[in-house]
Amino acid sequence: MVFSHLSVHRPHPEARDALVASMHRYGAAIADAPGLVSVHTFEDAARGTLIGLAIWESEDAFHASVGLARDAVADDPFDEWEAAPVDGYRLTEV
């Protein structure tokens, strides 16, 4: 069963580049993780929204490696960068 982790970010305009860099560090930290299918950073420029999407072979694979990604961005000042709370989704295929 495929498992996906999706995050919707709404950065302050001046923080966009810093948040994109953070999202890329997050993805790079898990790039070789067992069970990771792919990891992406998308932008809806018209809405000023950034989307992070990581697709895993299973939820267990996600839990086994997500700590590496979180550690890579642990010191980033998200409270300063984000204009609104992050919407996070843990999605299972139905």
Backbone as CSV, one residue per row, in Angstrom:
resi,resn,N_x,N_y,N_z,CA_x,CA_y,CA_z,C_x,C_y,C_z
1,MET,0.850,-1.177,0.000,0.000,0.000,0.000,0.897,1.242,0.000
2,VAL,0.620,2.192,-0.861,1.367,3.442,-0.949,0.928,4.368,0.180
3,PHE,1.908,5.078,0.757,1.648,6.060,1.799,2.297,7.371,1.360
4,SER,1.581,8.477,1.508,2.118,9.779,1.124,2.009,10.762,2.277
5,HIS,3.012,11.616,2.368,3.014,12.702,3.338,2.994,13.999,2.538
6,LEU,1.948,14.801,2.723,1.758,16.029,1.971,1.684,17.194,2.944
7,SER,2.435,18.246,2.665,2.426,19.442,3.509,2.156,20.667,2.649
8,VAL,1.238,21.506,3.111,0.891,22.736,2.409,1.427,23.907,3.230
9,HIS,2.319,24.672,2.611,2.963,25.819,3.275,2.512,27.113,2.610
10,ARG,2.298,28.126,3.430,1.936,29.456,2.945,2.952,30.447,3.506
11,PRO,4.113,30.561,2.843,5.166,31.423,3.391,4.868,32.912,3.184
12,HIS,5.441,33.717,4.066,5.481,35.151,3.797,6.295,35.312,2.519
13,PRO,5.924,36.245,1.641,6.626,36.378,0.360,8.153,36.495,0.501
14,GLU,8.604,37.235,1.489,10.041,37.427,1.662,10.742,36.173,2.185
15,ALA,9.988,35.189,2.649,10.559,33.947,3.188,10.456,32.787,2.207
16,ARG,9.897,33.020,1.042,9.676,31.948,0.076,10.953,31.183,-0.247
17,ASP,12.020,31.887,-0.598,13.258,31.215,-1.000,13.856,30.407,0.147
18,ALA,13.815,30.945,1.347,14.344,30.225,2.509,13.527,28.962,2.771
19,LEU,12.214,29.048,2.620,11.372,27.880,2.848,11.583,26.834,1.753
20,VAL,11.740,27.260,0.513,12.041,26.309,-0.565,13.352,25.586,-0.259
21,ALA,14.366,26.327,0.167,15.652,25.706,0.504,15.491,24.705,1.644
22,SER,14.679,25.041,2.629,14.412,24.135,3.742,13.729,22.864,3.250
23,MET,12.759,23.019,2.384,12.041,21.862,1.854,12.986,20.968,1.046
24,HIS,13.914,21.576,0.331,14.904,20.784,-0.414,15.847,20.043,0.530
25,ARG,16.239,20.678,1.643,17.074,19.986,2.644,16.320,18.804,3.243
26,TYR,15.049,19.009,3.532,14.189,17.941,4.053,14.215,16.755,3.094
27,GLY,13.994,17.022,1.824,13.983,15.961,0.824,15.334,15.290,0.646
28,ALA,16.400,16.081,0.656,17.747,15.524,0.481,18.110,14.588,1.626
29,ALA,17.618,14.889,2.818,17.950,14.076,3.998,17.366,12.664,3.907
30,ILE,16.317,12.493,3.129,15.686,11.173,3.014,15.814,10.587,1.607
31,ALA,16.605,11.216,0.764,16.681,10.820,-0.650,17.004,9.340,-0.843
32,ASP,17.837,8.790,0.026,18.228,7.385,-0.099,17.556,6.485,0.935
33,ALA,16.510,6.983,1.569,15.844,6.213,2.622,15.161,4.974,2.039
34,PRO,15.292,3.856,2.727,14.591,2.651,2.271,13.082,2.892,2.237
35,GLY,12.469,2.520,1.132,11.025,2.643,1.014,10.528,3.972,0.475
36,LEU,11.430,4.948,0.276,11.004,6.216,-0.312,10.868,6.024,-1.818
37,VAL,9.716,6.368,-2.344,9.485,6.282,-3.787,9.960,7.568,-4.457
38,SER,9.522,8.709,-3.926,9.940,10.001,-4.463,9.584,11.105,-3.477
39,VAL,10.267,12.233,-3.637,9.996,13.398,-2.803,10.050,14.624,-3.708
40,HIS,9.091,15.545,-3.501,8.926,16.686,-4.405,8.599,17.957,-3.626
41,THR,8.990,19.095,-4.218,8.568,20.407,-3.755,7.875,21.081,-4.932
42,PHE,6.624,21.476,-4.740,5.830,22.118,-5.780,5.442,23.521,-5.324
43,GLU,5.112,24.355,-6.304,4.662,25.715,-5.998,3.426,26.053,-6.808
44,ASP,2.461,26.673,-6.152,1.342,27.316,-6.821,1.607,28.814,-6.665
45,ALA,2.321,29.377,-7.641,2.770,30.769,-7.533,1.604,31.744,-7.437
46,ALA,0.496,31.432,-8.093,-0.658,32.328,-8.058,-1.221,32.471,-6.649
47,ARG,-1.076,31.415,-5.849,-1.591,31.442,-4.470,-0.495,31.678,-3.439
48,GLY,0.760,31.671,-3.867,1.861,31.827,-2.922,1.995,30.628,-2.002
49,THR,1.680,29.451,-2.537,1.661,28.231,-1.739,2.754,27.276,-2.203
50,LEU,3.411,26.641,-1.243,4.393,25.595,-1.514,3.830,24.277,-1.004
51,ILE,4.059,23.221,-1.768,3.556,21.897,-1.416,4.738,20.942,-1.346
52,GLY,4.853,20.239,-0.237,5.830,19.163,-0.120,5.104,17.835,-0.214
53,LEU,5.644,16.931,-1.027,5.020,15.630,-1.207,6.091,14.552,-1.172
54,ALA,5.973,13.638,-0.237,6.854,12.475,-0.168,5.985,11.232,-0.298
55,ILE,6.370,10.358,-1.200,5.617,9.130,-1.455,6.466,7.953,-1.009
56,TRP,5.875,7.108,-0.188,6.573,5.979,0.419,5.906,4.674,0.021
57,GLU,6.659,3.609,0.100,6.099,2.280,-0.157,5.117,1.865,0.926
58,SER,5.323,2.399,2.155,4.451,2.039,3.274,4.557,3.100,4.367
59,GLU,3.589,3.095,5.259,3.639,4.004,6.407,4.790,3.638,7.328
60,ASP,5.109,2.355,7.445,6.254,1.934,8.260,7.555,2.524,7.734
61,ALA,7.724,2.541,6.414,8.930,3.128,5.819,9.013,4.622,6.141
62,PHE,7.886,5.314,6.077,7.828,6.728,6.447,8.300,6.923,7.881
63,HIS,7.724,6.184,8.800,8.069,6.338,10.219,9.526,5.983,10.505
64,ALA,10.077,5.047,9.747,11.461,4.626,9.970,12.466,5.701,9.590
65,SER,12.120,6.600,8.676,13.100,7.559,8.172,12.727,9.027,8.306
66,VAL,11.503,9.350,8.621,11.092,10.750,8.634,11.888,11.566,9.654
67,GLY,12.391,10.933,10.694,13.203,11.642,11.674,14.442,12.271,11.059
68,LEU,15.021,11.615,10.056,16.181,12.174,9.357,15.820,13.502,8.695
69,ALA,14.667,13.545,8.073,14.217,14.762,7.402,13.923,15.859,8.410
70,ARG,13.246,15.505,9.474,12.907,16.509,10.495,14.159,17.061,11.163
71,ASP,15.148,16.214,11.381,16.412,16.681,11.967,17.110,17.681,11.049
72,ALA,17.004,17.490,9.741,17.675,18.361,8.773,17.134,19.787,8.784
73,VAL,15.908,19.969,9.276,15.290,21.300,9.287,14.898,21.740,10.703
74,ALA,15.407,21.056,11.691,14.993,21.298,13.081,15.250,22.725,13.550
75,ASP,16.275,23.371,13.035,16.617,24.718,13.491,16.046,25.818,12.596
76,ASP,15.256,25.458,11.616,14.681,26.460,10.713,13.545,27.206,11.412
77,PRO,13.485,28.536,11.237,12.476,29.352,11.940,11.122,29.386,11.221
78,PHE,10.449,28.248,11.209,9.171,28.160,10.508,8.153,29.161,11.038
79,ASP,8.196,29.444,12.326,7.242,30.392,12.902,7.417,31.791,12.309
80,GLU,8.609,32.110,11.824,8.855,33.403,11.169,8.529,33.341,9.677
81,TRP,8.744,32.201,9.071,8.568,32.066,7.622,7.127,31.877,7.195
82,GLU,6.332,31.189,7.998,4.979,30.790,7.603,3.958,31.873,7.945
83,ALA,3.113,32.208,6.964,2.052,33.185,7.179,0.817,32.554,7.812
84,ALA,0.745,31.230,7.767,-0.394,30.488,8.315,0.117,29.125,8.764
85,PRO,-0.621,28.450,9.623,-0.195,27.107,10.032,-0.065,26.171,8.824
86,VAL,0.888,25.265,8.917,1.081,24.271,7.866,-0.045,23.244,7.941
87,ASP,-0.593,22.912,6.791,-1.572,21.838,6.707,-0.799,20.572,6.336
88,GLY,-0.825,19.585,7.202,-0.129,18.341,6.947,-1.104,17.196,6.800
89,TYR,-0.829,16.339,5.830,-1.697,15.191,5.561,-0.858,13.932,5.480
90,ARG,-1.340,12.887,6.086,-0.767,11.554,5.971,-1.795,10.724,5.215
91,LEU,-1.467,10.405,3.993,-2.444,9.844,3.064,-2.170,8.388,2.751
92,THR,-3.220,7.593,2.828,-3.126,6.198,2.420,-4.001,6.005,1.186
93,GLU,-3.552,5.133,0.338,-4.272,4.861,-0.894,-5.538,4.058,-0.586
94,VAL,-6.635,4.438,-1.217,-7.902,3.732,-1.027,-8.433,3.212,-2.350
